[in-house]
Amino acid sequence: MSQQSVFAELKSQIGTEIFTSDWITVDQERINAFAAATDDRQWIHTDPARAAKASPYGGTVAHGYLIISLYPQMRRNVVDGVPAYPGVKSSINYGLNKLRFPNAVRAGSRVRGHTELIDVTQIGNAIQMIEKLTVEIEGEEKPACVAEAVVWLIF
């Protein structure tokens, strides 16, 4: 597919939900691995006994940045090394315009991402997509995360 045809297809999808991920379990093992990788070992994340007594959530919760770090898995712009759009050489996470964590993700919860396409522009040999990611927590009304992500598709 050419850059122009991918751009036209994406342009027609602005304002719509373009992707819903599978459920992802955020268990204590994943939280501990993230804590080790980032050296953020606050007890509210890593000490289930203390968190059961002292946390306002009744147990440990995931780091907010752990939840947003799941965005590539939730969005699936690249699957098994192959970009989701034909003709794309690579998909680049360009950053975030906005990021909020309105609800805590308790250890053992499942989350999934809903992606709405907000804007699409052409920049040279790339298409810039701005997507609103809303991370749902199974059984909760308030989302875990709402972010405006910027992704570049390089042709």
Secondary structure as a PSIPRED ss2 file (coil, helix, strand):
# PSIPRED VFORMAT (PSIPRED V4.0)

   1 M C   1.000  0.000  0.000
   2 S C   1.000  0.000  0.000
   3 Q H   0.000  1.000  0.000
   4 Q H   0.000  1.000  0.000
   5 S H   0.000  1.000  0.000
   6 V H   0.000  1.000  0.000
   7 F H   0.000  1.000  0.000
   8 A H   0.000  1.000  0.000
   9 E H   0.000  1.000  0.000
  10 L H   0.000  1.000  0.000
  11 K H   0.000  1.000  0.000
  12 S C   1.000  0.000  0.000
  13 Q C   1.000  0.000  0.000
  14 I C   1.000  0.000  0.000
  15 G C   1.000  0.000  0.000
  16 T C   1.000  0.000  0.000
  17 E E   0.000  0.000  1.000
  18 I E   0.000  0.000  1.000
  19 F E   0.000  0.000  1.000
  20 T E   0.000  0.000  1.000
  21 S C   1.000  0.000  0.000
  22 D C   1.000  0.000  0.000
  23 W C   1.000  0.000  0.000
  24 I E   0.000  0.000  1.000
  25 T E   0.000  0.000  1.000
  26 V E   0.000  0.000  1.000
  27 D C   1.000  0.000  0.000
  28 Q H   0.000  1.000  0.000
  29 E H   0.000  1.000  0.000
  30 R H   0.000  1.000  0.000
  31 I H   0.000  1.000  0.000
  32 N H   0.000  1.000  0.000
  33 A H   0.000  1.000  0.000
  34 F H   0.000  1.000  0.000
  35 A H   0.000  1.000  0.000
  36 A H   0.000  1.000  0.000
  37 A H   0.000  1.000  0.000
  38 T H   0.000  1.000  0.000
  39 D C   1.000  0.000  0.000
  40 D C   1.000  0.000  0.000
  41 R C   1.000  0.000  0.000
  42 Q C   1.000  0.000  0.000
  43 W H   0.000  1.000  0.000
  44 I H   0.000  1.000  0.000
  45 H H   0.000  1.000  0.000
  46 T H   0.000  1.000  0.000
  47 D C   1.000  0.000  0.000
  48 P H   0.000  1.000  0.000
  49 A H   0.000  1.000  0.000
  50 R H   0.000  1.000  0.000
  51 A H   0.000  1.000  0.000
  52 A H   0.000  1.000  0.000
  53 K H   0.000  1.000  0.000
  54 A H   0.000  1.000  0.000
  55 S C   1.000  0.000  0.000
  56 P C   1.000  0.000  0.000
  57 Y C   1.000  0.000  0.000
  58 G C   1.000  0.000  0.000
  59 G C   1.000  0.000  0.000
  60 T C   1.000  0.000  0.000
  61 V E   0.000  0.000  1.000
  62 A C   1.000  0.000  0.000
  63 H C   1.000  0.000  0.000
  64 G H   0.000  1.000  0.000
  65 Y H   0.000  1.000  0.000
  66 L H   0.000  1.000  0.000
  67 I H   0.000  1.000  0.000
  68 I H   0.000  1.000  0.000
  69 S H   0.000  1.000  0.000
  70 L C   1.000  0.000  0.000
  71 Y H   0.000  1.000  0.000
  72 P H   0.000  1.000  0.000
  73 Q H   0.000  1.000  0.000
  74 M H   0.000  1.000  0.000
  75 R H   0.000  1.000  0.000
  76 R C   1.000  0.000  0.000
  77 N C   1.000  0.000  0.000
  78 V E   0.000  0.000  1.000
  79 V E   0.000  0.000  1.000
  80 D C   1.000  0.000  0.000
  81 G C   1.000  0.000  0.000
  82 V E   0.000  0.000  1.000
  83 P E   0.000  0.000  1.000
  84 A C   1.000  0.000  0.000
  85 Y C   1.000  0.000  0.000
  86 P C   1.000  0.000  0.000
  87 G C   1.000  0.000  0.000
  88 V C   1.000  0.000  0.000
  89 K C   1.000  0.000  0.000
  90 S E   0.000  0.000  1.000
  91 S E   0.000  0.000  1.000
  92 I E   0.000  0.000  1.000
  93 N E   0.000  0.000  1.000
  94 Y E   0.000  0.000  1.000
  95 G E   0.000  0.000  1.000
  96 L E   0.000  0.000  1.000
  97 N E   0.000  0.000  1.000
  98 K E   0.000  0.000  1.000
  99 L E   0.000  0.000  1.000
 100 R E   0.000  0.000  1.000
 101 F C   1.000  0.000  0.000
 102 P C   1.000  0.000  0.000
 103 N C   1.000  0.000  0.000
 104 A C   1.000  0.000  0.000
 105 V C   1.000  0.000  0.000
 106 R E   0.000  0.000  1.000
 107 A C   1.000  0.000  0.000
 108 G C   1.000  0.000  0.000
 109 S E   0.000  0.000  1.000
 110 R E   0.000  0.000  1.000
 111 V E   0.000  0.000  1.000
 112 R E   0.000  0.000  1.000
 113 G E   0.000  0.000  1.000
 114 H E   0.000  0.000  1.000
 115 T E   0.000  0.000  1.000
 116 E E   0.000  0.000  1.000
 117 L E   0.000  0.000  1.000
 118 I E   0.000  0.000  1.000
 119 D E   0.000  0.000  1.000
 120 V E   0.000  0.000  1.000
 121 T E   0.000  0.000  1.000
 122 Q E   0.000  0.000  1.000
 123 I E   0.000  0.000  1.000
 124 G C   1.000  0.000  0.000
 125 N C   1.000  0.000  0.000
 126 A E   0.000  0.000  1.000
 127 I E   0.000  0.000  1.000
 128 Q E   0.000  0.000  1.000
 129 M E   0.000  0.000  1.000
 130 I E   0.000  0.000  1.000
 131 E E   0.000  0.000  1.000
 132 K E   0.000  0.000  1.000
 133 L E   0.000  0.000  1.000
 134 T E   0.000  0.000  1.000
 135 V E   0.000  0.000  1.000
 136 E E   0.000  0.000  1.000
 137 I E   0.000  0.000  1.000
 138 E C   1.000  0.000  0.000
 139 G C   1.000  0.000  0.000
 140 E C   1.000  0.000  0.000
 141 E C   1.000  0.000  0.000
 142 K C   1.000  0.000  0.000
 143 P C   1.000  0.000  0.000
 144 A C   1.000  0.000  0.000
 145 C E   0.000  0.000  1.000
 146 V E   0.000  0.000  1.000
 147 A E   0.000  0.000  1.000
 148 E E   0.000  0.000  1.000
 149 A E   0.000  0.000  1.000
 150 V E   0.000  0.000  1.000
 151 V E   0.000  0.000  1.000
 152 W E   0.000  0.000  1.000
 153 L E   0.000  0.000  1.000
 154 I E   0.000  0.000  1.000
 155 F C   1.000  0.000  0.000
